[in-house]
Amino acid sequence: MTRALVIWLASLLPLAVSGPEDIPVETAEPGSETTEPGSETAEPGSETAEPAEVEANVSVIGTITTQAAPSTETLEVTQDHPVCGDAVPSEVVVVADGKLANAVVFIDGIEVDPAPEPVEAVLDQVGCIYIPHVQALPVGSNITVVNSDDVLHNTHAFLGGSRTIFNLAMPQKDQRISRPLRRAGLVDVRCDAGHTWMSAYIYVFDHPYYAVTGGDGTYTLRDVPPGTYTLTVWHEKLETQSREITVAPDAPVQADFEL
């Protein structure tokens, strides 16, 4: 083999060893995001708009307002001053910027089968005031009455303003007694231990379509079957109001009231 042929063959060896041109593997920097093939990348500075969320199962919504002045007076305490103080605030009309709290909104006359699941609820006595002042519960629920005061309370509950459903002497601090709420209706609670200023209300329903307004005056009823109903608003002092509403399956009904 001539020297020129040897040099020519040697020049071909690098091509045979290296093969096709190597393609570098792309690696993401630590903490960076990778985009799957076929996905779209947003232009720098652009934003992707998310669809507005509609709260599921909402059937009726609204706000309860009033032109009535809030209760600013205090209620005189006539006994047990070391525990109860000399006066307590009135909770009869709780309103801020015209928005009414402690109003009970419900569908009147609706029947459901089976009845809603009962719950466990609490009515506390703190500083010779019932907390909460107004609540609404399904029939069959248990209400646990708590005495957080170091003084005798006698918690007396009336259904419909006259029928006693429980009457509990509670002389001990931190005492707890539970009682079932077996019948639907408005329960009026008073203290028979001389604390005449104490009052609370428990509205008991045999269906789940009710709500109690908070400080912003709003309410929400959920999962109401489509149909036409009577919607009622109750308040302990202001006039009860009712109106007819029609619930559709695809959008909530807006039903505002001014008491």
N, C-alpha and C positions, 0 to 999 in steps of 0.2 A: 504494500500500500504506500502510495506516494505521500510525502509530507503535506502537500496541498489538500489531499483528500481527507487526511486525519484532522486538519484544522477545520474543514467544512463540516464534518460530522460532529465535532465538538461544539460548534456554534448552534446545532439543533437541540442539544440536551436540555437547556433551560426551558424551552417551550414544552417539551414532553413532560417535564416534572411539574410545572406550575399549573397546567390545564387552563380551563376558562378563567377569565378575569374574576377575582374575588369580589362579592357584594357585601359591604359592611352591614351588620345587624344594628337596627335602630334601638336605642335604649332610652327610656324616659328618665329624666332627672328625678331624684328623690322628691316625693311630695307633689309631682306634677300629675296632671290627669291625661289619660289617653282616650282617644276617640275611636270607637269601633268602626270598621269599614262600613261605608254606606250611611253613616250618621252625618247630620248637618252640623257645621260649626258656625256659631254666631259671629258676625263681624265685630271687631273690637268696638266696645262702647255701646253695642246694641243690647236690648233687654228682651227676654222672652216673656210674654204676658200669659199668666196663668188664668184659667177660667174662674169666674167668681163662684165661690162655694155657696150653695144653698143648704141650710141646715136640714138634715133629714127628718122626715115624719112630722114636720110642723104643719098644723092644720089651721089654727086661729091665733092671731097675734094682735096686740093692741096696747094702748096706753090709757090709764084712768086718770083724769084730771079733775080739778075742782077750783072754784073761785072762793071756797070757804077759807077762812083764816085758820092757820094751824092753832092747836091748843097750846097756849103759852102759860096758862095758869098752872099753879101747883095745887096739889090736893093736901089738905090738912091731915096730919098724922095725929091721932087722938090718944094713942097709948103705945107702950113699948118703945119709947123714944131712943133708948140706948142702941137698939138694933135698927129701928125703922127711920130714925131721924125725926125732924120736925115737919117735913113736907116731902112729897114725892111728885115728880112731873106727871102731868096728864098725858095719856097716850090715845085719847079719843080720836083726835084728828091729827094725823102725822102727814104733813105736806111740805114739800120743798119745790120752789119754782112752779107751783101749780100742780105738781105730780103727787098723786095720793098713794100712800102706803096702806097696808093692812086691809085692802079691799079683796073680797073673795069673788072670783069670776068663775062661772061654771055653766055647763049646758044643763038646762032644766028638763026633767021628764024623760031623759034617755034611759033605755034599759040595755043592760049588757049581760051576757052569759058566756063564761062564768064570771063571777064577781072579781074585782081586782084583788091582787095579793095584799094581805094585811102587812103592816110595817110596825116597827118599834119606834115609839115617839116619847118625848120627854116634856114635862111641864115643870119648870123649876120655880122656886120661890127665893128670890135674892133681894135683900134689902126691903122686904115686904112689898115686892112687885112680882107679878107673874111674868116669866120669860119662857116662850114668846107670848106676846099679847094676843096674837091671832095666828092660828094654824089650821090647815085642812088635811084630813086623813081619810084613807079608805076604811069602810066598815070592817069590823073584825080586828082592827089594830089594837095593840096594847099601848096604853099611855102610862108612863112611869112618872109619878108625882114625886118630886124631890124637895126636901126642906133644907135649903142651904143656910137658913137663919138659925141662930141660937135663941129661938123663941117658939112658943106654941103657935102653929097654924092649924086651921080646920078647913080643909079644902072640900067645898061642896059644889058638885056639878049637877046642873039641871038640863034635861033634854026638853027642848021646846019651851023653855022658860018656867016649867012647873014640875016636871017629873024628875025625881032624884035618881041619878044613875050611880053616883058614889058620894060618900060623905066620910072623909078621912081625918081623924084627929092625928096630928103629927107633932108631938111635943119635943122630939129629939133632933138636934142638928145632924145633917147628912142622912136623915131617914129617907128611905125610898119605898114606895108602895106602888104596885102595878095593878091596873084594872083594864078589862077589855071594853072596847066600844062596840057594842053589839048591834046598835040601831043607827040608821042614817038620820041626820038632822043637825040642827044647831045646838051646841052644848054651851051653856053659859056657866062660867066658873066664878065662885065667890069664896071669900074667907069668912067663916062664922066665928072666928076667935076675936072678934072686935075690930078687925082690920077692914072696915067698911069701904075703904078706897080701892081695895084690890079687886081686879077684874081681869078675865081672860075669856077667849072664845075659841072653841074647837068646832069646825064645820066638818061633819062626817058624811061621806058620800058612798053610794053603792055603785059608783062607776068611776073611771079614772080621769074624767074630763073636767078638771078644775085646776085653779092656781090661785095663789095669794100674791098680790103685788108687793114688790119691795120698795125701797126708797125712791127708785126712778119711775114708779107708777106703771111699769110694764108687766105684761103677762104673756104666757105662751101655753097653748093647748096642743097636745100632740096626738097623732094616730086617731083622729076623729073620723069615723066612716063617712063617706060622701052622703049628703042628704041635707034636708032643711030642718033647722032646730031653733029653739028659743035659748038665747044666750042671756044670762042674768048676772048682774053685779050687785053684791051685797056689801054694805058697810054698817058698822054698829050705830052710827048716828045719822049719816047722810041718806038720802032717799034711795031705795032700791030701784034699779032700772032694768028693763028687759028689752030685747029686740030680736027680730027674726034674722037668721043668717043662713046662707046656703054654702055648704062646704063642698068644694070640688076636689077631685083626686090629684090635680096637677099643680095647684098653687094655693098658698095660704090665704085665708080671709083676713082682711084688716078690719078690726072692729074696735073703735075708740069710744069711750064714754066720758061725759062730763057730769059729775054728780053735784 
